[in-house]
Amino acid sequence: MALIVDASVAIKWFIDEPGSDGARRLWRSEPELLAPDLIVAEICNAAWRKVRLGQSDPAQAKEIAARLRHGVLEFRPTAVLASRAVELALDLDHPVYDCFYLALAEAERAELVTADLRLSARLRNTSWDVLVRSL
């Protein structure tokens, strides 16, 4: 069965930070990892932010962007998820970016793995809680 991963997990494949070991184990052990194609923009933005904060360098950010094309992730188009992502964002009062991952988890009947504590907290004690697993 496929797993959905969000950018909070995927960035840990490339940059050492808390949770990177667990994210890399997931990368090596799961045969099918899916994400909305939005994840490319989110990971590139996270890499850029790490450079701005002095936690990484420009060469690493460029390498991350290049490696995304050849990674283990299968991308799904966001356009087909947009309506449901907006519905979820409105229902949860939570940013639509995160809701694209949740919409994909619903569509694929798969579990979403996240390291995003804010998202996990927002979904706790809701009907969507069963779709989400914290890294």
Backbone torsions as a table, in degrees:
resi	resn	phi	psi	omega
1	MET	NA	141.2	-178.6
2	ALA	-73.0	154.9	171.0
3	LEU	-120.1	143.8	174.1
4	ILE	-97.3	132.9	174.6
5	VAL	-119.6	145.8	177.2
6	ASP	-104.2	177.7	-175.6
7	ALA	-64.0	-28.9	179.9
8	SER	-65.6	-25.5	175.4
9	VAL	-87.3	-49.1	-173.7
10	ALA	-62.9	-35.1	179.9
11	ILE	-63.3	-27.6	-179.8
12	LYS	-71.1	-14.8	174.8
13	TRP	-69.2	-27.8	-171.7
14	PHE	-107.2	-28.0	-174.8
15	ILE	-124.9	131.4	178.2
16	ASP	-73.1	121.9	176.5
17	GLU	-159.5	171.0	179.1
18	PRO	-53.8	130.4	-179.9
19	GLY	94.6	-5.1	-178.0
20	SER	-61.8	-39.4	180.0
21	ASP	-61.0	-45.4	178.8
22	GLY	-64.5	-39.2	178.7
23	ALA	-65.3	-39.9	-179.8
24	ARG	-70.5	-34.6	174.7
25	ARG	-62.5	-42.0	177.9
26	LEU	-61.0	-44.3	180.0
27	TRP	-59.3	-41.6	-178.1
28	ARG	-77.8	-29.2	-170.2
29	SER	-98.4	-20.3	-176.4
30	GLU	-95.0	125.2	-176.8
31	PRO	-73.2	-27.6	-176.0
32	GLU	-135.1	106.4	178.0
33	LEU	-113.9	127.0	-177.0
34	LEU	-118.9	154.8	174.5
35	ALA	-159.1	151.2	171.4
36	PRO	-66.4	149.6	-177.0
37	ASP	-62.8	-12.2	172.9
38	LEU	-55.9	-26.9	-177.0
39	ILE	-59.3	-30.1	179.4
40	VAL	-61.2	-48.8	178.8
41	ALA	-63.6	-40.3	-178.5
42	GLU	-67.5	-40.6	179.1
43	ILE	-68.4	-42.4	177.9
44	CYS	-61.9	-39.4	177.6
45	ASN	-65.8	-40.5	178.0
46	ALA	-64.2	-39.9	177.7
47	ALA	-64.1	-43.0	176.8
48	TRP	-60.4	-43.2	-179.3
49	ARG	-63.8	-39.1	177.6
50	LYS	-61.5	-37.6	176.9
51	VAL	-64.5	-47.8	-179.6
52	ARG	-59.0	-35.1	-178.9
53	LEU	-84.5	-0.8	-179.7
54	GLY	76.5	17.7	-179.0
55	GLN	-96.9	-3.0	-179.5
56	SER	-156.2	177.7	178.4
57	ASP	-124.1	163.0	-177.2
58	PRO	-57.6	-36.5	-179.8
59	ALA	-62.1	-40.1	179.1
60	GLN	-66.6	-39.6	178.2
61	ALA	-61.5	-42.2	178.6
62	LYS	-65.7	-38.8	178.7
63	GLU	-65.1	-40.9	178.3
64	ILE	-59.5	-46.6	-180.0
65	ALA	-60.0	-41.8	-179.7
66	ALA	-68.2	-39.0	-176.6
67	ARG	-71.1	-22.4	-179.3
68	LEU	-61.6	-30.3	-179.9
69	ARG	-70.4	-21.9	-173.5
70	HIS	-119.8	24.4	-176.0
71	GLY	-87.8	-169.5	-177.7
72	VAL	-89.4	-6.6	-177.3
73	LEU	-78.6	140.3	167.9
74	GLU	-100.8	126.1	-177.4
75	PHE	-92.3	141.9	174.3
76	ARG	-116.8	141.3	-177.3
77	PRO	-68.1	137.9	-179.9
78	THR	-73.0	-26.9	-175.5
79	ALA	-56.1	-40.6	-178.3
80	VAL	-75.4	-15.4	-179.8
81	LEU	-97.5	-9.9	-169.1
82	ALA	-58.7	-48.0	-177.6
83	SER	-60.6	-46.1	-179.4
84	ARG	-68.0	-37.7	178.9
85	ALA	-61.7	-40.5	178.1
86	VAL	-66.9	-42.5	176.5
87	GLU	-57.1	-47.0	-179.9
88	LEU	-63.0	-43.2	179.6
89	ALA	-60.0	-41.9	178.9
90	LEU	-67.9	-43.1	179.5
91	ASP	-64.2	-39.6	-174.9
92	LEU	-93.3	-10.2	-172.8
93	ASP	51.9	54.3	-174.8
94	HIS	-139.7	149.1	-177.3
95	PRO	-53.6	138.5	-176.9
96	VAL	-64.0	-29.5	179.2
97	TYR	-52.5	-49.7	-179.5
98	ASP	-66.7	-32.7	-176.6
99	CYS	-70.9	-19.4	173.3
100	PHE	-61.8	-39.8	179.4
101	TYR	-67.2	-41.1	178.1
102	LEU	-65.9	-40.9	177.5
103	ALA	-62.2	-39.0	177.5
104	LEU	-66.8	-40.1	177.5
105	ALA	-60.2	-42.5	176.4
106	GLU	-62.4	-48.5	-176.4
107	ALA	-62.3	-37.4	-177.6
108	GLU	-91.0	-4.8	-173.7
109	ARG	51.2	51.4	-175.9
110	ALA	-129.4	166.6	179.1
111	GLU	-89.9	141.6	175.4
112	LEU	-98.1	125.4	175.8
113	VAL	-103.0	127.9	-177.3
114	THR	-139.5	152.7	170.4
115	ALA	-110.6	8.7	-178.1
116	ASP	-83.0	102.8	-177.2
117	LEU	-64.7	-34.1	179.8
118	ARG	-65.9	-43.3	177.5
119	LEU	-64.5	-46.4	179.1
120	SER	-57.8	-43.2	179.7
121	ALA	-65.5	-39.4	-179.2
122	ARG	-64.6	-34.5	-176.3
123	LEU	-86.9	-15.3	-178.9
124	ARG	-58.0	135.0	179.0
125	ASN	64.3	27.9	172.3
126	THR	-117.7	173.1	178.4
127	SER	-68.7	-17.6	-180.0
128	TRP	-86.4	-10.2	-177.5
129	ASP	-55.3	-33.6	-178.0
130	VAL	-70.7	-16.3	179.9
131	LEU	-87.7	-8.1	-170.0
132	VAL	-119.0	137.5	177.0
133	ARG	-128.4	131.7	176.4
134	SER	-79.0	142.6	176.9
135	LEU	-66.0	NA	NA
